[in-house]
Amino acid sequence: MIPITPEQVLEQLCVNASERTVESLKSVYQVCREQQERGLTDFSFSTIARLGKGRGVPAAQSIRNKTGDHFKTLIAAFALVTSTTCGAQVKCNVSKTLAWIDAITDPVLKLQVNILYSQKKEAERLLQAVVPIDQHIEIHDHIGATSTNSRLTDLEREAFEYLLSDEFRRIEGLEHGPRGCIVRIDTQKTFFPVATLDALNKALLHL
């Protein structure tokens, strides 16, 4: 997959942000960049907020709140790039199956999808390492499932919610199409294939 840089994410996040938010985003970017240049991998909200105190970086709780989505996304960009550089992320070959990810033009959206895909591949790797040969695991995909390992993380849930949001469709010039697909308003070309909306809603409901 084509790598996404924090610079691209910052640029996209600033497009429709207020002047105050833009300044805060630049401050968060600078602190994260300093962490990266030191070779450190700690991009927790509390650490970034502590290092950026008095420099325009919001408090950790403000970043965690729903209004802090911009900052969470930017910090996640640094965390993903750093972990990939250090070899912590699962590497995979680009295939036709993943071509739709590389076709996404919005760096923020591409970042969120890449994070989800990397987490999925890492989970699969861990599952293969843990499950003994000649044994299998049955996955019961229903509302009553309570396994914490199968639950979406906050970042994963936010990524799905963003894909379903009016803001995402407005920025990308999209609208709902037939049978749960997403199409471009101007050309009516398919952006997300049939059943994508149904799949995202089911993931949010059951996971």
N, CA, C and O of each residue as an XYZ file, in Angstrom:
828
protein
N       0.828     -1.192      0.000
C       0.000      0.000      0.000
C       0.866      1.246      0.000
O       1.940      1.250      0.601
N       0.418      2.300     -0.663
C       1.167      3.535     -0.733
C       1.188      4.175      0.650
O       0.130      4.374      1.248
N       2.391      4.508      1.181
C       2.477      5.072      2.521
C       1.845      6.455      2.602
O       1.833      7.201      1.623
N       1.326      6.788      3.764
C       0.714      8.083      3.996
C       1.583      8.821      4.997
O       1.907      8.273      6.050
N       1.962     10.031      4.697
C       2.827     10.784      5.590
C       1.994     11.644      6.529
O       0.890     12.056      6.171
N       2.506     11.921      7.724
C       1.811     12.841      8.633
C       1.613     14.217      8.011
O       0.642     14.907      8.321
N       2.530     14.618      7.133
C       2.392     15.913      6.472
C       1.121     15.956      5.625
O       0.403     16.956      5.629
N       0.846     14.876      4.903
C      -0.366     14.804      4.085
C      -1.615     14.864      4.961
O      -2.590     15.542      4.637
N      -1.563     14.145      6.070
C      -2.701     14.127      6.984
C      -2.942     15.513      7.564
O      -4.081     15.976      7.629
N      -1.869     16.173      7.982
C      -1.995     17.527      8.534
C      -2.609     18.475      7.509
O      -3.508     19.253      7.825
N      -2.120     18.400      6.298
C      -2.629     19.288      5.243
C      -4.126     19.078      5.019
O      -4.877     20.042      4.870
N      -4.551     17.827      4.995
C      -5.962     17.532      4.754
C      -6.824     17.961      5.946
O      -7.924     18.484      5.763
N      -6.331     17.743      7.149
C      -7.093     18.107      8.345
C      -7.287     19.610      8.460
O      -8.274     20.072      9.032
N      -6.356     20.365      7.922
C      -6.428     21.827      8.025
C      -7.377     22.452      7.002
O      -7.721     23.629      7.112
N      -7.798     21.670      6.013
C      -8.583     22.219      4.906
C      -9.843     22.928      5.396
O     -10.093     24.075      5.025
N     -10.633     22.256      6.221
C     -11.912     22.824      6.651
C     -11.928     23.168      8.141
O     -12.990     23.385      8.725
N     -10.748     23.214      8.745
C     -10.666     23.496     10.176
C     -10.638     25.002     10.436
O     -10.261     25.788      9.568
N     -11.041     25.384     11.638
C     -10.990     26.789     12.032
C      -9.537     27.203     12.230
O      -8.646     26.361     12.341
N      -9.315     28.521     12.271
C      -7.949     29.029     12.438
C      -7.336     28.541     13.751
O      -6.151     28.211     13.811
N      -8.155     28.502     14.792
C      -7.667     28.055     16.089
C      -7.280     26.580     16.054
O      -6.249     26.188     16.600
N      -8.122     25.758     15.402
C      -7.831     24.332     15.298
C      -6.586     24.089     14.467
O      -5.783     23.211     14.785
N      -6.424     24.862     13.403
C      -5.237     24.728     12.552
C      -3.968     24.980     13.361
O      -2.990     24.242     13.235
N      -3.984     26.015     14.186
C      -2.811     26.318     15.005
C      -2.523     25.187     15.993
O      -1.367     24.829     16.218
N      -3.586     24.627     16.582
C      -3.407     23.521     17.526
C      -2.877     22.287     16.808
O      -2.030     21.571     17.342
N      -3.379     22.032     15.585
C      -2.910     20.895     14.805
C      -1.420     21.032     14.492
O      -0.672     20.057     14.563
N      -1.001     22.234     14.150
C       0.412     22.453     13.844
C       1.272     22.239     15.086
O       2.397     21.747     14.992
N       0.739     22.610     16.250
C       1.485     22.399     17.491
C       1.616     20.908     17.798
O       2.682     20.439     18.196
N       0.516     20.167     17.609
C       0.544     18.721     17.819
C       1.524     18.073     16.841
O       2.288     17.182     17.210
N       1.490     18.528     15.604
C       2.405     17.999     14.586
C       3.854     18.205     15.005
O       4.670     17.291     14.877
N       4.188     19.404     15.506
C       5.563     19.719     15.875
C       6.046     18.831     17.018
O       7.175     18.341     16.988
N       5.192     18.621     18.032
C       5.563     17.782     19.164
C       5.773     16.334     18.710
O       6.738     15.682     19.108
N       4.868     15.851     17.883
C       4.989     14.477     17.375
C       6.241     14.328     16.518
O       6.917     13.300     16.565
N       6.541     15.346     15.746
C       7.724     15.301     14.890
C       8.998     15.225     15.744
O       9.947     14.520     15.402
N       8.997     15.953     16.845
C      10.148     15.911     17.745
C      10.312     14.515     18.350
O      11.430     14.017     18.485
N       9.196     13.895     18.711
C       9.252     12.522     19.219
C       9.835     11.589     18.174
O      10.673     10.740     18.482
N       9.393     11.748     16.948
C       9.859     10.910     15.844
C      11.354     11.099     15.619
O      12.085     10.128     15.422
N      11.808     12.351     15.647
C      13.225     12.635     15.409
C      14.108     12.100     16.535
O      15.287     11.820     16.322
N      13.534     11.959     17.739
C      14.293     11.389     18.856
C      14.354      9.861     18.770
O      15.081      9.216     19.525
N      13.582      9.295     17.841
C      13.549      7.847     17.723
C      12.641      7.193     18.742
O      12.757      5.996     19.004
N      11.731      7.976     19.322
C      10.822      7.457     20.342
C       9.517      6.993     19.701
O       9.118      7.482     18.645
N       8.865      6.045     20.359
C       7.620      5.479     19.816
C       6.411      5.766     20.699
O       5.328      5.229     20.464
N       6.588      6.599     21.701
C       5.486      6.926     22.607
C       4.690      8.100     22.043
O       5.108      9.255     22.126
N       3.527      7.774     21.464
C       2.643      8.802     20.937
C       1.290      8.768     21.654
O       0.250      9.046     21.056
N       1.323      8.427     22.926
C       0.086      8.427     23.710
C      -0.403      9.861     23.861
O       0.385     10.806     23.819
N      -1.726     10.012     24.041
C      -2.296     11.350     24.157
C      -1.705     12.095     25.353
O      -1.433     13.293     25.273
N      -1.511     11.381     26.459
C      -0.990     12.022     27.662
C       0.431     12.529     27.447
O       0.788     13.611     27.915
N       1.240     11.745     26.739
C       2.623     12.163     26.476
C       2.679     13.375     25.563
O       3.407     14.330     25.833
N       1.914     13.335     24.486
C       1.911     14.454     23.536
C       1.385     15.720     24.209
O       1.911     16.811     23.987
N       0.335     15.571     25.039
C      -0.220     16.732     25.737
C       0.789     17.291     26.744
O       0.914     18.506     26.892
N       1.500     16.409     27.427
C       2.488     16.853     28.426
C       3.645     17.584     27.755
O       4.062     18.648     28.214
N       4.162     17.014     26.671
C       5.278     17.644     25.975
C       4.864     18.954     25.307
O       5.688     19.848     25.111
N       3.588     19.058     24.960
C       3.117     20.255     24.264
C       2.445     21.272     25.167
O       1.865     22.244     24.685
N       2.518     21.056     26.475
C       1.896     21.988     27.415
C       2.545     23.362     27.281
O       3.768     23.496     27.316
N       1.693     24.386     27.126
C       2.193     25.742     26.947
C       2.630     26.055     25.534
O       3.115     27.151     25.253
N       2.457     25.079     24.633
C       2.868     25.269     23.229
C       1.685     25.194     22.276
O       1.862     25.113     21.061
N       0.480     25.220     22.831
C      -0.716     25.206     21.981
C      -1.321     23.842     21.766
O      -2.297     23.708     21.028
N      -0.758     22.815     22.401
C      -1.301     21.465     22.285
C      -2.432     21.297     23.298
O      -2.252     21.636     24.468
N      -3.605     20.777     22.880
C      -4.722     20.598     23.808
C      -4.378     19.609     24.921
O      -3.443     18.818     24.797
N      -5.140     19.665     26.001
C      -4.960     18.727     27.099
C      -5.325     17.324     26.636
O      -6.061     17.159     25.663
N      -4.812     16.314     27.331
C      -5.042     14.917     26.934
C      -6.533     14.598     26.859
O      -6.976     13.917     25.934
N      -7.310     15.089     27.832
C      -8.741     14.799     27.833
C      -9.437     15.440     26.643
O     -10.364     14.864     26.074
N      -8.989     16.628     26.270
C      -9.574     17.297     25.099
C      -9.297     16.508     23.825
O     -10.132     16.458     22.922
N      -8.114     15.890     23.760
C      -7.790     15.075     22.599
C      -8.666     13.823     22.565
O      -9.098     13.387     21.498
N      -8.922     13.251     23.743
C      -9.726     12.025     23.818
C     -11.196     12.276     23.483
O     -11.882     11.379     22.992
N     -11.678     13.479     23.743
C     -13.085     13.793     23.492
C     -13.401     13.722     22.000
O     -12.503     13.716     21.158
N     -14.693     13.670     21.693
C     -15.138     13.612     20.295
C     -14.628     14.807     19.508
O     -14.306     14.683     18.326
N     -14.552     15.974     20.160
C     -14.071     17.174     19.474
C     -12.583     17.106     19.161
O     -12.059     17.951     18.436
N     -11.903     16.107     19.704
C     -10.475     15.965     19.457
C     -10.136     14.997     18.340
O      -8.988     14.568     18.224
N     -11.113     14.646     17.516
C     -10.884     13.669     16.442
C      -9.738     14.070     15.521
O      -8.942     13.224     15.112
N      -9.649     15.366     15.190
C      -8.572     15.836     14.312
C      -7.208     15.502     14.908
O      -6.310     15.029     14.212
N      -7.070     15.757     16.208
C      -5.782     15.539     16.864
C      -5.465     14.047     16.984
O      -4.319     13.631     16.813
N      -6.496     13.246     17.279
C      -6.294     11.788     17.370
C      -5.799     11.239     16.038
O      -4.895     10.405     15.995
N      -6.400     11.715     14.958
C      -6.026     11.229     13.630
C      -4.583     11.595     13.297
O      -3.842     10.774     12.757
N      -4.183     12.823     13.618
C      -2.822     13.260     13.325
C      -1.808     12.479     14.155
O      -0.772     12.064     13.634
N      -2.091     12.277     15.426
C      -1.191     11.508     16.288
C      -1.096     10.066     15.793
O      -0.019      9.469     15.799
N      -2.235      9.510     15.362
C      -2.239      8.140     14.846
C      -1.372      8.016     13.605
O      -0.767      6.969     13.373
N      -1.305      9.081     12.799
C      -0.469      9.058     11.593
C       0.994      8.875     11.965
O       1.709      8.097     11.334
N       1.434      9.590     12.985
C       2.822      9.443     13.438
C       3.061      8.061     14.042
O       4.089      7.433     13.792
N       2.098      7.594     14.840
C       2.249      6.286     15.482
C       2.356      5.184     14.441
O       3.164      4.266     14.580
N       1.532      5.278     13.385
C       1.538      4.250     12.340
C       2.839      4.274     11.559
O       3.424      3.221     11.306
N       3.303      5.456     11.173
C       4.542      5.572     10.406
C       5.727      5.074     11.222
O       6.591      4.367     10.704
N       5.766      5.444     12.502
C       6.876      5.046     13.360
C       6.909      3.543     13.581
O       7.970      2.923     13.506
N       5.745      2.954     13.853
C       5.704      1.514     14.099
C       6.020      0.732     12.842
O       6.605     -0.348     12.915
N       5.641      1.264     11.688
C       5.961      0.598     10.420
C       7.462      0.648     10.173
O       8.054     -0.332      9.721
N       8.076      1.784     10.468
C       9.514      1.944     10.294
C      10.285      0.997     11.201
O      11.325      0.460     10.819
N       9.762      0.800     12.405
C      10.439     -0.066     13.376
C      10.151     -1.537     13.127
O      10.728     -2.401     13.787
N       9.266     -1.831     12.185
C       8.974     -3.218     11.851
C       7.891     -3.837     12.708
O       7.704     -5.054     12.680
N       7.169     -3.021     13.473
C       6.144     -3.580     14.351
C       4.878     -3.916     13.594
O       4.119     -4.797     13.998
N       4.652     -3.221     12.507
C       3.444     -3.488     11.742
C       3.665     -4.668     10.803
O       4.790     -4.944     10.385
N       2.590     -5.350     10.482
C       2.665     -6.496      9.577
C       2.826     -6.000      8.151
O       2.055     -5.158      7.690
N       3.838     -6.528      7.443
C       4.052     -6.145      6.058
C       3.305     -7.127      5.163
O       3.232     -8.322      5.448
N       2.751     -6.596      4.076
C       1.994     -7.459      3.175
C       2.213     -7.007      1.743
O       2.582     -5.861      1.488
N       1.984     -7.915      0.821
C       2.131     -7.607     -0.585
C       0.894     -6.885     -1.083
O      -0.228     -7.191     -0.679
N       1.116     -5.915     -1.971
C      -0.004     -5.202     -2.568
C      -0.687     -6.128     -3.561
O      -0.029     -6.762     -4.385
N      -1.985     -6.201     -3.480
C      -2.730     -7.065     -4.379
C      -3.931     -6.317     -4.912
O      -4.238     -5.211     -4.469
N      -4.602     -6.927     -5.860
C      -5.795     -6.304     -6.409
C      -6.861     -6.112     -5.345
O      -7.673     -5.190     -5.421
N      -6.849     -6.991     -4.354
C      -7.823     -6.885     -3.272
C      -7.668     -5.573     -2.528
O      -8.654     -5.031     -2.027
N      -6.445     -5.048     -2.444
C      -6.172     -3.826     -1.693
C      -6.109     -2.592     -2.584
O      -5.828     -1.494     -2.104
N      -6.363     -2.761     -3.856
C      -6.245     -1.635     -4.781
C      -7.190     -0.510     -4.414
O      -6.871      0.659     -4.633
N      -8.344     -0.835     -3.863
C      -9.315      0.208     -3.526
C      -8.794      1.109     -2.418
O      -9.188      2.272     -2.340
N      -7.908      0.594     -1.549
C      -7.335      1.435     -0.493
C      -6.401      2.467     -1.110
O      -6.446      3.645     -0.754
N      -5.560      2.026     -2.030
C      -4.634      2.952     -2.673
C      -5.364      3.974     -3.539
O      -4.822      5.037     -3.841
N      -6.600      3.650     -3.941
C      -7.367      4.566     -4.784
C      -8.005      5.690     -3.977
O      -8.496      6.659     -4.555
N      -8.004      5.575     -2.648
C      -8.590      6.615     -1.804
C      -7.698      7.848     -1.860
O      -6.498      7.759     -1.603
N      -8.280      9.000     -2.194
C      -7.493     10.221     -2.370
C      -7.364     11.022     -1.081
O      -6.424     11.803     -0.937
N      -8.275     10.845     -0.156
C      -8.230     11.596      1.102
C      -7.206     10.943      2.034
O      -7.419      9.814      2.474
N      -6.094     11.630      2.347
C      -5.059     11.030      3.201
C      -5.578     10.618      4.570
O      -5.139      9.609      5.122
N      -6.510     11.391      5.122
C      -7.050     11.068      6.449
C      -7.820      9.761      6.394
O      -7.631      8.888      7.241
N      -8.681      9.627      5.409
C      -9.463      8.403      5.259
C      -8.548      7.222      4.976
O      -8.733      6.145      5.541
N      -7.550      7.418      4.093
C      -6.636      6.332      3.758
C      -5.873      5.877      5.000
O      -5.640      4.684      5.200
N      -5.490      6.840      5.824
C      -4.792      6.507      7.067
C      -5.663      5.626      7.950
O      -5.207      4.605      8.464
N      -6.922      6.026      8.124
C      -7.814      5.271      9.001
C      -8.047      3.855      8.482
O      -8.088      2.902      9.260
N      -8.198      3.721      7.179
C      -8.395      2.395      6.589
C      -7.128      1.562      6.722
O      -7.202      0.368      7.014
N      -5.961      2.180      6.510
C      -4.698      1.458      6.652
C      -4.492      0.961      8.074
O      -3.993     -0.144      8.286
N      -4.882      1.784      9.055
C      -4.770      1.380     10.452
C      -5.631      0.143     10.705
O      -5.183     -0.822     11.325
N      -6.861      0.186     10.221
C      -7.766     -0.949     10.397
C      -7.196     -2.204      9.744
O      -7.246     -3.290     10.321
N      -6.652     -2.046      8.531
C      -6.115     -3.212      7.823
C      -4.895     -3.775      8.549
O      -4.751     -4.991      8.674
N      -4.013     -2.888      9.029
C      -2.821     -3.340      9.745
C      -3.186     -4.084     11.019
O      -2.579     -5.100     11.356
N      -4.200     -3.557     11.734
C      -4.650     -4.214     12.963
C      -5.258     -5.578     12.658
O      -5.085     -6.522     13.430
N      -5.961     -5.684     11.551
C      -6.556     -6.957     11.142
C      -5.463     -7.987     10.852
O      -5.546     -9.131     11.301
N      -4.431     -7.572     10.091
C      -3.360     -8.496      9.749
C      -2.560     -8.904     10.986
O      -2.134    -10.053     11.102
N      -2.357     -7.962     11.907
C      -1.633     -8.289     13.126
C      -2.428     -9.276     13.966
O      -1.857    -10.197     14.550
N      -3.756     -9.090     14.030
C      -4.606    -10.010     14.780
C      -4.551    -11.415     14.170
O      -4.507    -12.411     14.892
N      -4.553    -11.483     12.847
C      -4.461    -12.779     12.174
C      -3.118    -13.451     12.475
O      -3.052    -14.662     12.684
N      -2.046    -12.647     12.495
C      -0.724    -13.208     12.785
C      -0.675    -13.775     14.203
O      -0.173    -14.876     14.426
N      -1.201    -13.013     15.148
C      -1.202    -13.462     16.538
C      -2.061    -14.708     16.712
O      -1.721    -15.601     17.489
N      -3.169    -14.765     15.992
C      -4.049    -15.920     16.081
C      -3.340    -17.180     15.594
O      -3.452    -18.240     16.210
N      -2.620    -17.060     14.498
C      -1.888    -18.207     13.959
C      -0.780    -18.658     14.906
O      -0.464    -19.845     14.994
N      -0.190    -17.683     15.619
C       0.903    -18.019     16.529
C       0.403    -18.685     17.805
O       1.113    -19.481     18.419
N      -0.830    -18.352     18.198
C      -1.363    -18.843     19.474
C      -2.095    -20.170     19.336
O      -1.977    -21.036     20.203
N      -2.846    -20.336     18.258
C      -3.667    -21.533     18.095
C      -2.796    -22.732     17.755
O      -2.110    -22.698     16.734
N      -2.790    -23.781     18.554
C      -1.977    -24.971     18.266
C      -2.437    -25.665     16.993
O      -3.592    -25.549     16.584
N      -1.508    -26.391     16.375
C      -1.852    -27.185     15.198
C      -2.887    -28.238     15.598
O      -2.878    -28.725     16.729
N      -3.770    -28.585     14.674
C      -4.831    -29.566     14.876
C      -5.955    -29.049     15.767
O      -6.839    -29.810     16.159
N      -5.922    -27.763     16.085
C      -7.032    -27.171     16.817
C      -7.616    -26.044     15.992
O      -6.966    -25.516     15.089
N      -8.839    -25.682     16.307
C      -9.457    -24.584     15.587
C     -10.284    -23.754     16.551
O     -10.645    -24.198     17.641
N     -10.570    -22.552     16.122
C     -11.387    -21.645     16.928
C     -12.678    -21.364     16.182
O     -12.663    -21.045     14.993
N     -13.789    -21.484     16.882
C     -15.078    -21.134     16.305
C     -15.410    -19.712     16.697
O     -15.392    -19.365     17.878
N     -15.714    -18.887     15.708
C     -16.073    -17.501     15.967
C     -17.583    -17.355     15.832
O     -18.141    -17.583     14.758
N     -18.232    -16.980     16.908
C     -19.676    -16.795     16.895
C     -19.968    -15.318     16.707
O     -19.851    -14.519     17.636
N     -20.344    -14.978     15.503
C     -20.572    -13.577     15.156
C     -22.026    -13.221     15.404
O     -22.851    -13.275     14.493
N     -22.334    -12.858     16.638
C     -23.714    -12.485     16.954
C     -23.697    -11.422     18.039
O     -22.649    -11.138     18.619
N     -24.845    -10.840     18.312
C     -24.948     -9.712     19.230
C     -24.465    -10.085     20.612
O     -23.926     -9.236     21.322
N     -24.639    -11.313     21.009
C     -24.278    -11.727     22.360
C     -22.802    -11.944     22.556
O     -22.374    -12.200     23.682
N     -22.001    -11.852     21.510
C     -20.563    -12.088     21.653
C     -19.959    -11.018     22.551
O     -20.222     -9.830     22.365
N     -19.141    -11.437     23.535
C     -18.602    -10.484     24.505
C     -17.078    -10.513     24.579
O     -16.496     -9.813     25.408
N     -16.428    -11.295     23.746
C     -14.973    -11.391     23.808
C     -14.341    -10.028     23.577
O     -14.623     -9.362     22.581
N     -13.482     -9.619     24.505
C     -12.844     -8.309     24.372
C     -11.909     -8.260     23.176
O     -11.688     -7.191     22.608
N     -11.350     -9.414     22.781
C     -10.432     -9.433     21.652
C     -11.132     -9.138     20.335
O     -10.503     -8.689     19.377
N     -12.448     -9.394     20.292
C     -13.183     -9.188     19.051
C     -13.835     -7.813     18.998
O     -14.439     -7.451     17.989
N     -13.717     -7.053     20.070
C     -14.341     -5.742     20.106
C     -13.505     -4.721     19.337
O     -12.277     -4.805     19.307
N     -14.178     -3.766     18.722
C     -13.476     -2.685     18.051
C     -12.802     -1.783     19.079
O     -13.358     -1.524     20.146
N     -11.608     -1.309     18.755
C     -10.973     -0.317     19.609
C     -11.640      1.032     19.345
O     -12.397      1.174     18.385
N     -11.363      2.015     20.187
C     -11.944      3.345     19.992
C     -11.549      3.913     18.641
O     -12.369      4.530     17.962
N     -10.290      3.710     18.243
C      -9.814      4.232     16.965
C     -10.508      3.540     15.792
O     -10.869      4.183     14.806
N     -10.690      2.222     15.910
C     -11.371      1.473     14.850
C     -12.827      1.924     14.729
O     -13.341      2.104     13.625
N     -13.483      2.102     15.875
C     -14.889      2.522     15.854
C     -15.018      3.921     15.243
O     -15.926      4.179     14.453
N     -14.106      4.815     15.612
C     -14.145      6.170     15.066
C     -13.922      6.168     13.551
O     -14.521      6.963     12.825
N     -13.052      5.264     13.085
C     -12.797      5.180     11.641
C     -14.062      4.751     10.903
O     -14.404      5.329      9.871
N     -14.762      3.733     11.428
C     -16.004      3.289     10.807
C     -17.059      4.397     10.846
O     -17.759      4.636      9.862
N     -17.162      5.066     11.993
C     -18.160      6.132     12.129
C     -17.870      7.271     11.159
O     -18.789      7.895     10.629
N     -16.591      7.536     10.934
C     -16.242      8.598      9.990
C     -16.654      8.227      8.567
O     -17.144      9.071      7.817
N     -16.453      6.962      8.200
C     -16.848      6.522      6.858
C     -18.353      6.648      6.642
O     -18.811      6.801      5.509
N     -19.121      6.583      7.732
C     -20.579      6.683      7.645
C     -21.082      8.109      7.849
O     -22.285      8.351      7.758
N     -20.197      9.046      8.119
C     -20.601     10.391      8.512
C     -20.949     11.270      7.320
O     -20.496     11.049      6.197
N     -21.779     12.286      7.609
C     -22.120     13.289      6.600
C     -20.887     14.102      6.222
O     -20.748     14.525      5.075
N     -19.988     14.322      7.191
C     -18.775     15.103      6.934
C     -17.909     14.434      5.872
O     -17.405     15.095      4.964
N     -17.739     13.117      5.992
C     -16.937     12.386      5.013
C     -17.534     12.506      3.615
O     -16.822     12.766      2.646
N     -18.861     12.311      3.522
C     -19.505     12.390      2.200
C     -19.412     13.802      1.629
O     -19.239     13.977      0.423
N     -19.528     14.811      2.497
C     -19.450     16.189      2.034
C     -18.060     16.505      1.504
O     -17.925     17.093      0.430
N     -17.031     16.122      2.240
C     -15.658     16.416      1.836
C     -15.311     15.729      0.519
O     -14.662     16.324     -0.341
N     -15.743     14.477      0.357
C     -15.393     13.694     -0.830
C     -16.382     13.873     -1.976
O     -16.157     13.353     -3.069
N     -17.493     14.613     -1.738
C     -18.484     14.789     -2.794
C     -19.229     13.509     -3.112
O     -19.378     13.136     -4.276
N     -19.699     12.832     -2.062
C     -20.329     11.526     -2.215
C     -21.771     11.552     -1.750
O     -22.214     12.487     -1.082
N     -22.501     10.495     -2.122
C     -23.860     10.310     -1.642
C     -24.174      8.816     -1.606
O     -23.483      8.003     -2.220
N     -25.239      8.475     -0.869
C     -25.654      7.075     -0.794
C     -26.168      6.610     -2.150
O     -26.915      7.320     -2.824
N     -25.756      5.411     -2.536
C     -26.235      4.818     -3.769
C     -27.122      3.622     -3.467
O     -27.465      3.384     -2.309
N     -27.494      2.872     -4.486
C     -28.367      1.710     -4.276
C     -27.661      0.551     -3.583
O     -26.458      0.355     -3.757
N     -28.398     -0.201     -2.811
C     -27.922     -1.436     -2.170
C     -26.692     -1.224     -1.297
O     -25.774     -2.043     -1.294
N     -26.683     -0.113     -0.554
C     -25.626      0.098      0.420
C     -24.285      0.497     -0.149
O     -23.260      0.288      0.499
N     -24.261      1.067     -1.347
C     -22.993      1.523     -1.901
C     -22.873      3.037     -1.712
O     -23.827      3.694     -1.296
N     -21.701      3.580     -2.020
C     -21.448      5.014     -1.985
C     -20.973      5.425     -3.372
O     -20.093      4.783     -3.945
N     -21.557      6.500     -3.917
C     -21.197      6.937     -5.265
C     -20.804      8.412     -5.244
O     -21.160      9.151     -4.326
N     -20.068      8.822     -6.265
C     -19.718     10.224     -6.413
C     -20.918     11.002     -6.943
O     -21.624     10.535     -7.837
N     -21.144     12.184     -6.388
C     -22.314     12.972     -6.770
C     -22.219     13.419     -8.222
O     -23.212     13.388     -8.949
N     -21.029     13.833     -8.646
C     -20.901     14.412     -9.988
C     -20.935     13.374    -11.105
O     -21.520     13.619    -12.160
N     -20.312     12.219    -10.881
C     -20.222     11.218    -11.947
C     -21.082      9.976    -11.713
O     -21.307      9.179    -12.624
N     -21.563      9.826    -10.463
C     -22.326      8.639    -10.071
C     -21.499      7.353    -10.164
O     -22.047      6.251    -10.187
N     -20.187      7.509    -10.217
C     -19.314      6.337    -10.205
C     -19.206      5.788     -8.786
O     -19.231      6.539     -7.810
N     -19.087      4.482     -8.691
C     -19.031      3.832     -7.379
C     -17.733      4.174     -6.657
O     -16.646      4.015     -7.212
N     -17.852      4.646     -5.415
C     -16.698      4.945     -4.571
C     -16.459      3.797     -3.605
O     -15.325      3.338     -3.460
N     -17.516      3.322     -2.939
C     -17.482      2.118     -2.122
C     -18.474      1.135     -2.728
O     -19.575      1.543     -3.097
N     -18.129     -0.146     -2.846
C     -18.992     -1.108     -3.519
C     -20.278     -1.420     -2.751
O     -20.454     -1.026     -1.598
N     -21.164     -2.138     -3.430
C     -22.442     -2.552     -2.854
C     -22.231     -3.258     -1.518
O     -21.306     -4.056     -1.364
N     -23.093     -2.957     -0.563
C     -23.121     -3.583      0.773
C     -22.087     -3.016      1.736
O     -22.002     -3.469      2.878
N     -21.300     -2.035      1.305
C     -20.304     -1.463      2.212
C     -20.963     -0.836      3.432
O     -20.519     -1.061      4.558
N     -22.019     -0.050      3.224
C     -22.692      0.601      4.350
C     -23.282     -0.426      5.309
O     -23.206     -0.261      6.526
N     -23.869     -1.482      4.760
C     -24.419     -2.538      5.603
C     -23.321     -3.188      6.432
O     -23.509     -3.463      7.617
N     -22.172     -3.433      5.803
C     -21.053     -4.079      6.499
C     -20.534     -3.194      7.635
O     -20.258     -3.685      8.730
N     -20.403     -1.899      7.376
C     -19.911     -0.986      8.398
C     -20.879     -0.883      9.568
O     -20.467     -0.885     10.728
N     -22.172     -0.792      9.257
C     -23.180     -0.702     10.316
C     -23.221     -1.976     11.157
O     -23.388     -1.906     12.375
N     -23.071     -3.137     10.520
C     -23.058     -4.396     11.266
C     -21.830     -4.478     12.166
O     -21.912     -4.966     13.293
N     -20.689     -3.999     11.663
C     -19.481     -4.022     12.472
C     -19.652     -3.158     13.719
O     -19.253     -3.558     14.814
N     -20.244     -1.978     13.555
C     -20.465     -1.101     14.698
C     -21.462     -1.680     15.675
O     -21.341     -1.480     16.884
N     -22.450     -2.398     15.160
C     -23.490     -2.977     16.016
C     -22.990     -4.184     16.783
O     -23.273     -4.320     17.973
N     -22.253     -5.058     16.124
C     -21.873     -6.340     16.730
C     -20.490     -6.332     17.373
O     -20.182     -7.204     18.186
N     -19.652     -5.352     17.017
C     -18.302     -5.342     17.558
C     -18.081     -4.128     18.455
O     -16.991     -3.954     19.001
